[in-house]
Amino acid sequence: MGDPHRGLDEEPLDLGELPQSGRSAEPATPPRRRRPPAWSLLVLVGLLLAALTAGLVDQRARSTEQVALDRCGTDARAAMLRADAVMGAMQEYLRPAYAFETSERSRAGLDAILAQEAVKVEPRLTGALGLCEHVAVWSVHRQLARERDAYVAYLRARLDQIRATAQGRPPTGSDERLARLRQEAFGVDG
């Protein structure tokens, strides 16, 4: 029977003889990718080095700040505990006398005893406050700055209270405020 695609009078069609549409028979080469200029690679490397350096500087600064803040916290806690122990013991010792003494002169004498104890604990609180106030923290290290500020706020309030007692005056500020500041600074209930 023959080839069904071939007509009766026709010769087989040779595909190699088809007219070309102006294209070459070779496969087309893909377009060349353009490489970025050399300066852009240098800029990229420079930016990466700058970011790495900034990260290392930040890490070192944060570490230095943390060490200073740890020392501040240790001194602040020691000053707090010392003030609490000394003042608490003396207040407890004098409590019965305050309960029974009603004369102005007797109360003034008891206040003078408390004032002497307050004078003893004031230098340690003052030293801890000075240390904490001088801890330098970068503004981007917000948590460290909040921690330092909490120590400073508590120490100032406690020092105000101790100074008032040392001068024979009633303490300024409320015990609730001092307890809140203590909680914020040390996580300890007042």
GIKAKA-V631964 format. One line per field, one symbol per residue. ss: DSSP state (2 for helix, 1 for strand, 0 for the rest). burial: # if it has 16 or more other C-alpha atoms within 10 Angstrom, else .. A space follows every 10 residues. Layout:
ss = ???
burial = ???
This chain:
ss = 0000000000 0000222000 0000000000 0000000222 2222222222 2222222222 2222222222 2222222222 2222222222 2222222222 0002222222 2222222222 2222222222 2220000000 0222222222 2222222222 2222220000 0000222222 2222220000
burial = .......... .......... .......... .......... .......... .......... ##..##.##. ###.###.## .##...#..# #......#.. ......#..# #####.##.# ##.####### ###.#.#... ...##.#### ########## ########.. #......### ##.###....
